[in-house]
């Protein structure tokens, strides 16, 4: 699903950035140039980032 129409960024792009080391909206913004045009994508991007961080935390706790 497209999150940022201005830049053509999808939810999978955000998830991939998280798996490649992004840990915050700032990191994702720097990696993907997300939220730098109109900014309407930022709330949805933050929700996706929060969900992805929670999933990563679960995977780490299960592996430990």
PDBQT receptor file of N, H, CA, C and O in Angstrom, charges set to zero:
ATOM      1  N   UNK A   1       0.843  -1.162   0.000  1.00  0.00    +0.000 N 
ATOM      2  CA  UNK A   1       0.000   0.000   0.000  1.00  0.00    +0.000 C 
ATOM      3  C   UNK A   1       0.900   1.241   0.000  1.00  0.00    +0.000 C 
ATOM      4  O   UNK A   1       1.914   1.299   0.696  1.00  0.00    +0.000 OA
ATOM      5  N   UNK A   2       0.499   2.221  -0.797  1.00  0.00    +0.000 N 
ATOM      6  H   UNK A   2      -0.324   2.174  -1.362  1.00  0.00    +0.000 HD
ATOM      7  CA  UNK A   2       1.260   3.468  -0.823  1.00  0.00    +0.000 C 
ATOM      8  C   UNK A   2       0.971   4.277   0.429  1.00  0.00    +0.000 C 
ATOM      9  O   UNK A   2      -0.186   4.484   0.797  1.00  0.00    +0.000 OA
ATOM     10  N   UNK A   3       2.030   4.730   1.075  1.00  0.00    +0.000 N 
ATOM     11  H   UNK A   3       2.969   4.562   0.776  1.00  0.00    +0.000 HD
ATOM     12  CA  UNK A   3       1.922   5.582   2.255  1.00  0.00    +0.000 C 
ATOM     13  C   UNK A   3       2.192   7.025   1.848  1.00  0.00    +0.000 C 
ATOM     14  O   UNK A   3       1.469   7.935   2.254  1.00  0.00    +0.000 OA
ATOM     15  N   UNK A   4       3.217   7.231   1.058  1.00  0.00    +0.000 N 
ATOM     16  H   UNK A   4       3.804   6.492   0.728  1.00  0.00    +0.000 HD
ATOM     17  CA  UNK A   4       3.596   8.566   0.592  1.00  0.00    +0.000 C 
ATOM     18  C   UNK A   4       3.402   8.626  -0.925  1.00  0.00    +0.000 C 
ATOM     19  O   UNK A   4       4.183   8.067  -1.694  1.00  0.00    +0.000 OA
ATOM     20  N   UNK A   5       2.344   9.316  -1.325  1.00  0.00    +0.000 N 
ATOM     21  H   UNK A   5       1.708   9.770  -0.700  1.00  0.00    +0.000 HD
ATOM     22  CA  UNK A   5       2.076   9.437  -2.755  1.00  0.00    +0.000 C 
ATOM     23  C   UNK A   5       3.060  10.383  -3.436  1.00  0.00    +0.000 C 
ATOM     24  O   UNK A   5       3.391  10.198  -4.607  1.00  0.00    +0.000 OA
ATOM     25  N   UNK A   6       3.522  11.381  -2.717  1.00  0.00    +0.000 N 
ATOM     26  H   UNK A   6       3.253  11.532  -1.765  1.00  0.00    +0.000 HD
ATOM     27  CA  UNK A   6       4.463  12.350  -3.288  1.00  0.00    +0.000 C 
ATOM     28  C   UNK A   6       5.755  11.667  -3.750  1.00  0.00    +0.000 C 
ATOM     29  O   UNK A   6       6.283  11.975  -4.819  1.00  0.00    +0.000 OA
ATOM     30  N   UNK A   7       6.248  10.748  -2.941  1.00  0.00    +0.000 N 
ATOM     31  H   UNK A   7       5.819  10.497  -2.073  1.00  0.00    +0.000 HD
ATOM     32  CA  UNK A   7       7.521  10.082  -3.223  1.00  0.00    +0.000 C 
ATOM     33  C   UNK A   7       7.362   8.633  -3.687  1.00  0.00    +0.000 C 
ATOM     34  O   UNK A   7       8.349   7.978  -4.022  1.00  0.00    +0.000 OA
ATOM     35  N   UNK A   8       6.128   8.132  -3.709  1.00  0.00    +0.000 N 
ATOM     36  H   UNK A   8       5.326   8.664  -3.437  1.00  0.00    +0.000 HD
ATOM     37  CA  UNK A   8       5.895   6.756  -4.157  1.00  0.00    +0.000 C 
ATOM     38  C   UNK A   8       6.441   5.725  -3.176  1.00  0.00    +0.000 C 
ATOM     39  O   UNK A   8       6.968   4.693  -3.591  1.00  0.00    +0.000 OA
ATOM     40  N   UNK A   9       6.319   5.996  -1.882  1.00  0.00    +0.000 N 
ATOM     41  H   UNK A   9       5.892   6.835  -1.545  1.00  0.00    +0.000 HD
ATOM     42  CA  UNK A   9       6.861   5.115  -0.845  1.00  0.00    +0.000 C 
ATOM     43  C   UNK A   9       5.746   4.243  -0.302  1.00  0.00    +0.000 C 
ATOM     44  O   UNK A   9       4.675   4.735   0.054  1.00  0.00    +0.000 OA
ATOM     45  N   UNK A  10       6.005   2.938  -0.239  1.00  0.00    +0.000 N 
ATOM     46  H   UNK A  10       6.874   2.538  -0.528  1.00  0.00    +0.000 HD
ATOM     47  CA  UNK A  10       5.012   1.982   0.242  1.00  0.00    +0.000 C 
ATOM     48  C   UNK A  10       5.290   1.572   1.680  1.00  0.00    +0.000 C 
ATOM     49  O   UNK A  10       6.353   1.859   2.232  1.00  0.00    +0.000 OA
ATOM     50  N   UNK A  11       4.315   0.896   2.274  1.00  0.00    +0.000 N 
ATOM     51  H   UNK A  11       3.452   0.663   1.825  1.00  0.00    +0.000 HD
ATOM     52  CA  UNK A  11       4.518   0.362   3.622  1.00  0.00    +0.000 C 
ATOM     53  C   UNK A  11       5.672  -0.631   3.637  1.00  0.00    +0.000 C 
ATOM     54  O   UNK A  11       6.410  -0.714   4.619  1.00  0.00    +0.000 OA
ATOM     55  N   UNK A  12       5.830  -1.385   2.554  1.00  0.00    +0.000 N 
ATOM     56  H   UNK A  12       5.230  -1.318   1.757  1.00  0.00    +0.000 HD
ATOM     57  CA  UNK A  12       6.941  -2.345   2.496  1.00  0.00    +0.000 C 
ATOM     58  C   UNK A  12       8.285  -1.635   2.429  1.00  0.00    +0.000 C 
ATOM     59  O   UNK A  12       9.266  -2.127   2.986  1.00  0.00    +0.000 OA
ATOM     60  N   UNK A  13       8.349  -0.496   1.764  1.00  0.00    +0.000 N 
ATOM     61  H   UNK A  13       7.552  -0.096   1.311  1.00  0.00    +0.000 HD
ATOM     62  CA  UNK A  13       9.583   0.300   1.745  1.00  0.00    +0.000 C 
ATOM     63  C   UNK A  13       9.969   0.714   3.162  1.00  0.00    +0.000 C 
ATOM     64  O   UNK A  13      11.141   0.661   3.535  1.00  0.00    +0.000 OA
ATOM     65  N   UNK A  14       8.969   1.129   3.952  1.00  0.00    +0.000 N 
ATOM     66  H   UNK A  14       8.017   1.172   3.649  1.00  0.00    +0.000 HD
ATOM     67  CA  UNK A  14       9.225   1.537   5.336  1.00  0.00    +0.000 C 
ATOM     68  C   UNK A  14       9.689   0.341   6.154  1.00  0.00    +0.000 C 
ATOM     69  O   UNK A  14      10.637   0.456   6.932  1.00  0.00    +0.000 OA
ATOM     70  N   UNK A  15       9.033  -0.809   5.990  1.00  0.00    +0.000 N 
ATOM     71  H   UNK A  15       8.263  -0.903   5.358  1.00  0.00    +0.000 HD
ATOM     72  CA  UNK A  15       9.432  -2.024   6.716  1.00  0.00    +0.000 C 
ATOM     73  C   UNK A  15      10.845  -2.452   6.331  1.00  0.00    +0.000 C 
ATOM     74  O   UNK A  15      11.626  -2.866   7.187  1.00  0.00    +0.000 OA
ATOM     75  N   UNK A  16      11.170  -2.352   5.053  1.00  0.00    +0.000 N 
ATOM     76  H   UNK A  16      10.535  -2.015   4.357  1.00  0.00    +0.000 HD
ATOM     77  CA  UNK A  16      12.522  -2.699   4.609  1.00  0.00    +0.000 C 
ATOM     78  C   UNK A  16      13.556  -1.760   5.225  1.00  0.00    +0.000 C 
ATOM     79  O   UNK A  16      14.637  -2.198   5.619  1.00  0.00    +0.000 OA
ATOM     80  N   UNK A  17      13.228  -0.471   5.309  1.00  0.00    +0.000 N 
ATOM     81  H   UNK A  17      12.350  -0.115   4.988  1.00  0.00    +0.000 HD
ATOM     82  CA  UNK A  17      14.146   0.482   5.935  1.00  0.00    +0.000 C 
ATOM     83  C   UNK A  17      14.372   0.110   7.396  1.00  0.00    +0.000 C 
ATOM     84  O   UNK A  17      15.494   0.197   7.895  1.00  0.00    +0.000 OA
ATOM     85  N   UNK A  18      13.309  -0.304   8.082  1.00  0.00    +0.000 N 
ATOM     86  H   UNK A  18      12.397  -0.375   7.677  1.00  0.00    +0.000 HD
ATOM     87  CA  UNK A  18      13.428  -0.710   9.482  1.00  0.00    +0.000 C 
ATOM     88  C   UNK A  18      14.327  -1.941   9.611  1.00  0.00    +0.000 C 
ATOM     89  O   UNK A  18      15.126  -2.038  10.542  1.00  0.00    +0.000 OA
ATOM     90  N   UNK A  19      14.194  -2.863   8.687  1.00  0.00    +0.000 N 
ATOM     91  H   UNK A  19      13.545  -2.785   7.930  1.00  0.00    +0.000 HD
ATOM     92  CA  UNK A  19      15.019  -4.066   8.736  1.00  0.00    +0.000 C 
ATOM     93  C   UNK A  19      16.463  -3.780   8.322  1.00  0.00    +0.000 C 
ATOM     94  O   UNK A  19      17.360  -4.586   8.569  1.00  0.00    +0.000 OA
ATOM     95  N   UNK A  20      16.672  -2.641   7.699  1.00  0.00    +0.000 N 
ATOM     96  H   UNK A  20      15.943  -1.986   7.499  1.00  0.00    +0.000 HD
ATOM     97  CA  UNK A  20      18.022  -2.242   7.300  1.00  0.00    +0.000 C 
ATOM     98  C   UNK A  20      18.628  -1.217   8.246  1.00  0.00    +0.000 C 
ATOM     99  O   UNK A  20      19.580  -0.521   7.891  1.00  0.00    +0.000 OA
ATOM    100  N   UNK A  21      18.073  -1.125   9.457  1.00  0.00    +0.000 N 
ATOM    101  H   UNK A  21      17.300  -1.690   9.745  1.00  0.00    +0.000 HD
ATOM    102  CA  UNK A  21      18.722  -0.312  10.474  1.00  0.00    +0.000 C 
ATOM    103  C   UNK A  21      17.998   0.933  10.942  1.00  0.00    +0.000 C 
ATOM    104  O   UNK A  21      18.398   1.529  11.942  1.00  0.00    +0.000 OA
ATOM    105  N   UNK A  22      16.942   1.348  10.251  1.00  0.00    +0.000 N 
ATOM    106  H   UNK A  22      16.616   0.864   9.438  1.00  0.00    +0.000 HD
ATOM    107  CA  UNK A  22      16.198   2.531  10.713  1.00  0.00    +0.000 C 
ATOM    108  C   UNK A  22      15.510   2.199  12.026  1.00  0.00    +0.000 C 
ATOM    109  O   UNK A  22      14.935   1.122  12.182  1.00  0.00    +0.000 OA
ATOM    110  N   UNK A  23      15.575   3.134  12.968  1.00  0.00    +0.000 N 
ATOM    111  H   UNK A  23      16.043   4.008  12.841  1.00  0.00    +0.000 HD
ATOM    112  CA  UNK A  23      14.984   2.909  14.290  1.00  0.00    +0.000 C 
ATOM    113  C   UNK A  23      13.976   3.981  14.677  1.00  0.00    +0.000 C 
ATOM    114  O   UNK A  23      13.416   3.931  15.772  1.00  0.00    +0.000 OA
ATOM    115  N   UNK A  24      13.735   4.949  13.799  1.00  0.00    +0.000 N 
ATOM    116  H   UNK A  24      14.190   4.989  12.910  1.00  0.00    +0.000 HD
ATOM    117  CA  UNK A  24      12.828   6.041  14.124  1.00  0.00    +0.000 C 
ATOM    118  C   UNK A  24      12.305   6.672  12.842  1.00  0.00    +0.000 C 
ATOM    119  O   UNK A  24      12.781   6.377  11.745  1.00  0.00    +0.000 OA
ATOM    120  N   UNK A  25      11.316   7.547  13.003  1.00  0.00    +0.000 N 
ATOM    121  H   UNK A  25      10.930   7.786  13.894  1.00  0.00    +0.000 HD
ATOM    122  CA  UNK A  25      10.791   8.277  11.851  1.00  0.00    +0.000 C 
ATOM    123  C   UNK A  25      11.893   9.120  11.219  1.00  0.00    +0.000 C 
ATOM    124  O   UNK A  25      11.932   9.282  10.000  1.00  0.00    +0.000 OA
ATOM    125  N   UNK A  26      12.772   9.647  12.032  1.00  0.00    +0.000 N 
ATOM    126  H   UNK A  26      12.741   9.515  13.022  1.00  0.00    +0.000 HD
ATOM    127  CA  UNK A  26      13.894  10.446  11.503  1.00  0.00    +0.000 C 
ATOM    128  C   UNK A  26      14.797   9.589  10.605  1.00  0.00    +0.000 C 
ATOM    129  O   UNK A  26      15.199  10.022   9.525  1.00  0.00    +0.000 OA
ATOM    130  N   UNK A  27      15.111   8.372  11.062  1.00  0.00    +0.000 N 
ATOM    131  H   UNK A  27      14.785   8.020  11.939  1.00  0.00    +0.000 HD
ATOM    132  CA  UNK A  27      15.942   7.468  10.253  1.00  0.00    +0.000 C 
ATOM    133  C   UNK A  27      15.259   7.125   8.935  1.00  0.00    +0.000 C 
ATOM    134  O   UNK A  27      15.888   7.139   7.877  1.00  0.00    +0.000 OA
ATOM    135  N   UNK A  28      13.962   6.816   9.008  1.00  0.00    +0.000 N 
ATOM    136  H   UNK A  28      13.451   6.804   9.868  1.00  0.00    +0.000 HD
ATOM    137  CA  UNK A  28      13.214   6.473   7.792  1.00  0.00    +0.000 C 
ATOM    138  C   UNK A  28      13.161   7.673   6.860  1.00  0.00    +0.000 C 
ATOM    139  O   UNK A  28      13.302   7.525   5.646  1.00  0.00    +0.000 OA
ATOM    140  N   UNK A  29      12.960   8.848   7.416  1.00  0.00    +0.000 N 
ATOM    141  H   UNK A  29      12.845   8.968   8.403  1.00  0.00    +0.000 HD
ATOM    142  CA  UNK A  29      12.926  10.071   6.602  1.00  0.00    +0.000 C 
ATOM    143  C   UNK A  29      14.249  10.260   5.862  1.00  0.00    +0.000 C 
ATOM    144  O   UNK A  29      14.263  10.594   4.678  1.00  0.00    +0.000 OA
ATOM    145  N   UNK A  30      15.349  10.046   6.562  1.00  0.00    +0.000 N 
ATOM    146  H   UNK A  30      15.337   9.774   7.524  1.00  0.00    +0.000 HD
ATOM    147  CA  UNK A  30      16.662  10.204   5.936  1.00  0.00    +0.000 C 
ATOM    148  C   UNK A  30      16.909   9.152   4.866  1.00  0.00    +0.000 C 
ATOM    149  O   UNK A  30      17.488   9.448   3.821  1.00  0.00    +0.000 OA
ATOM    150  N   UNK A  31      16.470   7.922   5.124  1.00  0.00    +0.000 N 
ATOM    151  H   UNK A  31      16.000   7.681   5.973  1.00  0.00    +0.000 HD
ATOM    152  CA  UNK A  31      16.706   6.835   4.168  1.00  0.00    +0.000 C 
ATOM    153  C   UNK A  31      15.819   6.940   2.929  1.00  0.00    +0.000 C 
ATOM    154  O   UNK A  31      16.269   6.664   1.817  1.00  0.00    +0.000 OA
ATOM    155  N   UNK A  32      14.560   7.339   3.118  1.00  0.00    +0.000 N 
ATOM    156  H   UNK A  32      14.194   7.563   4.022  1.00  0.00    +0.000 HD
ATOM    157  CA  UNK A  32      13.590   7.289   2.026  1.00  0.00    +0.000 C 
ATOM    158  C   UNK A  32      13.100   8.651   1.547  1.00  0.00    +0.000 C 
ATOM    159  O   UNK A  32      12.358   8.725   0.568  1.00  0.00    +0.000 OA
ATOM    160  N   UNK A  33      13.494   9.717   2.210  1.00  0.00    +0.000 N 
ATOM    161  H   UNK A  33      14.096   9.657   3.005  1.00  0.00    +0.000 HD
ATOM    162  CA  UNK A  33      13.003  11.057   1.900  1.00  0.00    +0.000 C 
ATOM    163  C   UNK A  33      11.496  11.148   2.144  1.00  0.00    +0.000 C 
ATOM    164  O   UNK A  33      10.776  11.838   1.424  1.00  0.00    +0.000 OA
ATOM    165  N   UNK A  34      11.047  10.449   3.157  1.00  0.00    +0.000 N 
ATOM    166  H   UNK A  34      11.632   9.888   3.742  1.00  0.00    +0.000 HD
ATOM    167  CA  UNK A  34       9.629  10.361   3.511  1.00  0.00    +0.000 C 
ATOM    168  C   UNK A  34       9.178  11.607   4.260  1.00  0.00    +0.000 C 
ATOM    169  O   UNK A  34       9.896  12.111   5.125  1.00  0.00    +0.000 OA
ATOM    170  N   UNK A  35       8.006  12.098   3.933  1.00  0.00    +0.000 N 
ATOM    171  H   UNK A  35       7.423  11.689   3.231  1.00  0.00    +0.000 HD
ATOM    172  CA  UNK A  35       7.418  13.215   4.661  1.00  0.00    +0.000 C 
ATOM    173  C   UNK A  35       8.042  14.560   4.392  1.00  0.00    +0.000 C 
ATOM    174  O   UNK A  35       7.883  15.482   5.192  1.00  0.00    +0.000 OA
ATOM    175  N   UNK A  36       8.740  14.697   3.300  1.00  0.00    +0.000 N 
ATOM    176  H   UNK A  36       8.869  13.948   2.651  1.00  0.00    +0.000 HD
ATOM    177  CA  UNK A  36       9.424  15.955   3.033  1.00  0.00    +0.000 C 
ATOM    178  C   UNK A  36       8.674  16.852   2.049  1.00  0.00    +0.000 C 
ATOM    179  O   UNK A  36       9.110  17.970   1.775  1.00  0.00    +0.000 OA
ATOM    180  N   UNK A  37       7.558  16.374   1.519  1.00  0.00    +0.000 N 
ATOM    181  H   UNK A  37       7.203  15.466   1.741  1.00  0.00    +0.000 HD
ATOM    182  CA  UNK A  37       6.748  17.224   0.620  1.00  0.00    +0.000 C 
ATOM    183  C   UNK A  37       5.569  17.786   1.396  1.00  0.00    +0.000 C 
ATOM    184  O   UNK A  37       5.694  18.815   2.059  1.00  0.00    +0.000 OA
ATOM    185  N   UNK A  38       4.438  17.124   1.319  1.00  0.00    +0.000 N 
ATOM    186  H   UNK A  38       4.336  16.288   0.780  1.00  0.00    +0.000 HD
ATOM    187  CA  UNK A  38       3.231  17.664   1.956  1.00  0.00    +0.000 C 
ATOM    188  C   UNK A  38       3.094  17.226   3.414  1.00  0.00    +0.000 C 
ATOM    189  O   UNK A  38       2.431  17.902   4.201  1.00  0.00    +0.000 OA
ATOM    190  N   UNK A  39       3.715  16.101   3.781  1.00  0.00    +0.000 N 
ATOM    191  H   UNK A  39       4.253  15.552   3.142  1.00  0.00    +0.000 HD
ATOM    192  CA  UNK A  39       3.690  15.643   5.170  1.00  0.00    +0.000 C 
ATOM    193  C   UNK A  39       2.480  14.827   5.573  1.00  0.00    +0.000 C 
ATOM    194  O   UNK A  39       2.411  14.376   6.717  1.00  0.00    +0.000 OA
ATOM    195  N   UNK A  40       1.522  14.619   4.682  1.00  0.00    +0.000 N 
ATOM    196  H   UNK A  40       1.578  14.985   3.753  1.00  0.00    +0.000 HD
ATOM    197  CA  UNK A  40       0.317  13.870   5.039  1.00  0.00    +0.000 C 
ATOM    198  C   UNK A  40       0.592  12.402   5.338  1.00  0.00    +0.000 C 
ATOM    199  O   UNK A  40      -0.246  11.733   5.942  1.00  0.00    +0.000 OA
ATOM    200  N   UNK A  41       1.722  11.899   4.937  1.00  0.00    +0.000 N 
ATOM    201  H   UNK A  41       2.403  12.442   4.446  1.00  0.00    +0.000 HD
ATOM    202  CA  UNK A  41       2.063  10.494   5.139  1.00  0.00    +0.000 C 
ATOM    203  C   UNK A  41       2.644  10.219   6.532  1.00  0.00    +0.000 C 
ATOM    204  O   UNK A  41       2.700   9.065   6.957  1.00  0.00    +0.000 OA
ATOM    205  N   UNK A  42       3.066  11.243   7.228  1.00  0.00    +0.000 N 
ATOM    206  H   UNK A  42       3.020  12.180   6.882  1.00  0.00    +0.000 HD
ATOM    207  CA  UNK A  42       3.797  11.069   8.483  1.00  0.00    +0.000 C 
ATOM    208  C   UNK A  42       3.009  10.289   9.542  1.00  0.00    +0.000 C 
ATOM    209  O   UNK A  42       3.579   9.382  10.148  1.00  0.00    +0.000 OA
ATOM    210  N   UNK A  43       1.731  10.593   9.796  1.00  0.00    +0.000 N 
ATOM    211  H   UNK A  43       1.268  11.329   9.303  1.00  0.00    +0.000 HD
ATOM    212  CA  UNK A  43       1.013   9.806  10.812  1.00  0.00    +0.000 C 
ATOM    213  C   UNK A  43       0.943   8.312  10.482  1.00  0.00    +0.000 C 
ATOM    214  O   UNK A  43       1.145   7.470  11.357  1.00  0.00    +0.000 OA
ATOM    215  N   UNK A  44       0.658   7.991   9.229  1.00  0.00    +0.000 N 
ATOM    216  H   UNK A  44       0.494   8.676   8.519  1.00  0.00    +0.000 HD
ATOM    217  CA  UNK A  44       0.600   6.578   8.833  1.00  0.00    +0.000 C 
ATOM    218  C   UNK A  44       1.978   5.936   8.911  1.00  0.00    +0.000 C 
ATOM    219  O   UNK A  44       2.104   4.792   9.349  1.00  0.00    +0.000 OA
ATOM    220  N   UNK A  45       2.999   6.650   8.497  1.00  0.00    +0.000 N 
ATOM    221  H   UNK A  45       2.897   7.579   8.141  1.00  0.00    +0.000 HD
ATOM    222  CA  UNK A  45       4.360   6.129   8.574  1.00  0.00    +0.000 C 
ATOM    223  C   UNK A  45       4.756   5.861  10.019  1.00  0.00    +0.000 C 
ATOM    224  O   UNK A  45       5.379   4.838  10.305  1.00  0.00    +0.000 OA
ATOM    225  N   UNK A  46       4.405   6.759  10.934  1.00  0.00    +0.000 N 
ATOM    226  H   UNK A  46       3.899   7.589  10.701  1.00  0.00    +0.000 HD
ATOM    227  CA  UNK A  46       4.710   6.563  12.356  1.00  0.00    +0.000 C 
ATOM    228  C   UNK A  46       4.019   5.315  12.887  1.00  0.00    +0.000 C 
ATOM    229  O   UNK A  46       4.607   4.572  13.674  1.00  0.00    +0.000 OA
ATOM    230  N   UNK A  47       2.777   5.075  12.468  1.00  0.00    +0.000 N 
ATOM    231  H   UNK A  47       2.300   5.679  11.829  1.00  0.00    +0.000 HD
ATOM    232  CA  UNK A  47       2.051   3.883  12.908  1.00  0.00    +0.000 C 
ATOM    233  C   UNK A  47       2.730   2.616  12.395  1.00  0.00    +0.000 C 
ATOM    234  O   UNK A  47       2.859   1.640  13.134  1.00  0.00    +0.000 OA
ATOM    235  N   UNK A  48       3.158   2.623  11.157  1.00  0.00    +0.000 N 
ATOM    236  H   UNK A  48       3.053   3.416  10.556  1.00  0.00    +0.000 HD
ATOM    237  CA  UNK A  48       3.845   1.466  10.578  1.00  0.00    +0.000 C 
ATOM    238  C   UNK A  48       5.168   1.231  11.299  1.00  0.00    +0.000 C 
ATOM    239  O   UNK A  48       5.516   0.089  11.598  1.00  0.00    +0.000 OA
ATOM    240  N   UNK A  49       5.900   2.292  11.578  1.00  0.00    +0.000 N 
ATOM    241  H   UNK A  49       5.617   3.220  11.335  1.00  0.00    +0.000 HD
ATOM    242  CA  UNK A  49       7.177   2.177  12.284  1.00  0.00    +0.000 C 
ATOM    243  C   UNK A  49       6.965   1.605  13.681  1.00  0.00    +0.000 C 
ATOM    244  O   UNK A  49       7.726   0.742  14.118  1.00  0.00    +0.000 OA
ATOM    245  N   UNK A  50       5.946   2.073  14.381  1.00  0.00    +0.000 N 
ATOM    246  H   UNK A  50       5.327   2.774  14.026  1.00  0.00    +0.000 HD
ATOM    247  CA  UNK A  50       5.654   1.555  15.727  1.00  0.00    +0.000 C 
ATOM    248  C   UNK A  50       5.318   0.067  15.684  1.00  0.00    +0.000 C 
ATOM    249  O   UNK A  50       5.795  -0.707  16.514  1.00  0.00    +0.000 OA
ATOM    250  N   UNK A  51       4.497  -0.330  14.714  1.00  0.00    +0.000 N 
ATOM    251  H   UNK A  51       4.110   0.299  14.039  1.00  0.00    +0.000 HD
ATOM    252  CA  UNK A  51       4.137  -1.735  14.567  1.00  0.00    +0.000 C 
ATOM    253  C   UNK A  51       5.368  -2.585  14.262  1.00  0.00    +0.000 C 
ATOM    254  O   UNK A  51       5.541  -3.668  14.821  1.00  0.00    +0.000 OA
ATOM    255  N   UNK A  52       6.209  -2.090  13.381  1.00  0.00    +0.000 N 
ATOM    256  H   UNK A  52       6.069  -1.211  12.927  1.00  0.00    +0.000 HD
ATOM    257  CA  UNK A  52       7.406  -2.843  12.995  1.00  0.00    +0.000 C 
ATOM    258  C   UNK A  52       8.373  -2.957  14.165  1.00  0.00    +0.000 C 
ATOM    259  O   UNK A  52       8.968  -4.015  14.369  1.00  0.00    +0.000 OA
ATOM    260  N   UNK A  53       8.541  -1.882  14.941  1.00  0.00    +0.000 N 
ATOM    261  H   UNK A  53       8.057  -1.022  14.776  1.00  0.00    +0.000 HD
ATOM    262  CA  UNK A  53       9.406  -1.950  16.124  1.00  0.00    +0.000 C 
ATOM    263  C   UNK A  53       8.877  -2.953  17.135  1.00  0.00    +0.000 C 
ATOM    264  O   UNK A  53       9.657  -3.667  17.766  1.00  0.00    +0.000 OA
ATOM    265  N   UNK A  54       7.552  -3.016  17.299  1.00  0.00    +0.000 N 
ATOM    266  H   UNK A  54       6.919  -2.436  16.787  1.00  0.00    +0.000 HD
ATOM    267  CA  UNK A  54       6.951  -3.990  18.213  1.00  0.00    +0.000 C 
ATOM    268  C   UNK A  54       7.204  -5.410  17.725  1.00  0.00    +0.000 C 
ATOM    269  O   UNK A  54       7.516  -6.291  18.527  1.00  0.00    +0.000 OA
ATOM    270  N   UNK A  55       7.075  -5.642  16.438  1.00  0.00    +0.000 N 
ATOM    271  H   UNK A  55       6.822  -4.926  15.787  1.00  0.00    +0.000 HD
ATOM    272  CA  UNK A  55       7.334  -6.978  15.886  1.00  0.00    +0.000 C 
ATOM    273  C   UNK A  55       8.799  -7.365  16.048  1.00  0.00    +0.000 C 
ATOM    274  O   UNK A  55       9.106  -8.515  16.361  1.00  0.00    +0.000 OA
ATOM    275  N   UNK A  56       9.692  -6.427  15.839  1.00  0.00    +0.000 N 
ATOM    276  H   UNK A  56       9.443  -5.493  15.584  1.00  0.00    +0.000 HD
ATOM    277  CA  UNK A  56      11.123  -6.701  16.021  1.00  0.00    +0.000 C 
ATOM    278  C   UNK A  56      11.405  -7.045  17.483  1.00  0.00    +0.000 C 
ATOM    279  O   UNK A  56      12.174  -7.964  17.766  1.00  0.00    +0.000 OA
ATOM    280  N   UNK A  57      10.793  -6.320  18.402  1.00  0.00    +0.000 N 
ATOM    281  H   UNK A  57      10.169  -5.574  18.172  1.00  0.00    +0.000 HD
ATOM    282  CA  UNK A  57      10.990  -6.593  19.835  1.00  0.00    +0.000 C 
ATOM    283  C   UNK A  57      10.495  -7.988  20.196  1.00  0.00    +0.000 C 
ATOM    284  O   UNK A  57      11.134  -8.689  20.980  1.00  0.00    +0.000 OA
ATOM    285  N   UNK A  58       9.373  -8.391  19.638  1.00  0.00    +0.000 N 
ATOM    286  H   UNK A  58       8.853  -7.821  19.001  1.00  0.00    +0.000 HD
ATOM    287  CA  UNK A  58       8.837  -9.739  19.899  1.00  0.00    +0.000 C 
ATOM    288  C   UNK A  58       9.796 -10.794  19.358  1.00  0.00    +0.000 C 
ATOM    289  O   UNK A  58      10.080 -11.786  20.030  1.00  0.00    +0.000 OA
ATOM    290  N   UNK A  59      10.293 -10.576  18.145  1.00  0.00    +0.000 N 
ATOM    291  H   UNK A  59      10.062  -9.770  17.600  1.00  0.00    +0.000 HD
ATOM    292  CA  UNK A  59      11.231 -11.557  17.557  1.00  0.00    +0.000 C 
ATOM    293  C   UNK A  59      12.497 -11.665  18.406  1.00  0.00    +0.000 C 
ATOM    294  O   UNK A  59      13.030 -12.759  18.586  1.00  0.00    +0.000 OA
ATOM    295  N   UNK A  60      12.975 -10.548  18.921  1.00  0.00    +0.000 N 
ATOM    296  H   UNK A  60      12.542  -9.659  18.774  1.00  0.00    +0.000 HD
ATOM    297  CA  UNK A  60      14.185 -10.569  19.749  1.00  0.00    +0.000 C 
ATOM    298  C   UNK A  60      13.915 -11.295  21.050  1.00  0.00    +0.000 C 
ATOM    299  O   UNK A  60      14.738 -12.099  21.488  1.00  0.00    +0.000 OA
ATOM    300  N   UNK A  61      12.771 -11.026  21.682  1.00  0.00    +0.000 N 
ATOM    301  H   UNK A  61      12.103 -10.373  21.325  1.00  0.00    +0.000 HD
ATOM    302  CA  UNK A  61      12.466 -11.678  22.957  1.00  0.00    +0.000 C 
ATOM    303  C   UNK A  61      12.224 -13.173  22.808  1.00  0.00    +0.000 C 
ATOM    304  O   UNK A  61      12.543 -13.948  23.710  1.00  0.00    +0.000 OA
ATOM    305  N   UNK A  62      11.667 -13.578  21.687  1.00  0.00    +0.000 N 
ATOM    306  H   UNK A  62      11.408 -12.949  20.954  1.00  0.00    +0.000 HD
ATOM    307  CA  UNK A  62      11.442 -15.004  21.434  1.00  0.00    +0.000 C 
ATOM    308  C   UNK A  62      12.773 -15.708  21.185  1.00  0.00    +0.000 C 
ATOM    309  O   UNK A  62      12.967 -16.849  21.604  1.00  0.00    +0.000 OA
ATOM    310  N   UNK A  63      13.676 -15.028  20.507  1.00  0.00    +0.000 N 
ATOM    311  H   UNK A  63      13.518 -14.102  20.166  1.00  0.00    +0.000 HD
ATOM    312  CA  UNK A  63      14.970 -15.623  20.182  1.00  0.00    +0.000 C 
ATOM    313  C   UNK A  63      15.873 -15.712  21.398  1.00  0.00    +0.000 C 
ATOM    314  O   UNK A  63      16.792 -16.531  21.423  1.00  0.00    +0.000 OA
ATOM    315  N   UNK A  64      15.635 -14.897  22.393  1.00  0.00    +0.000 N 
ATOM    316  H   UNK A  64      14.888 -14.232  22.373  1.00  0.00    +0.000 HD
ATOM    317  CA  UNK A  64      16.497 -14.867  23.571  1.00  0.00    +0.000 C 
ATOM    318  C   UNK A  64      16.232 -16.003  24.525  1.00  0.00    +0.000 C 
ATOM    319  O   UNK A  64      16.886 -16.103  25.563  1.00  0.00    +0.000 OA
TER     320      UNK A  64
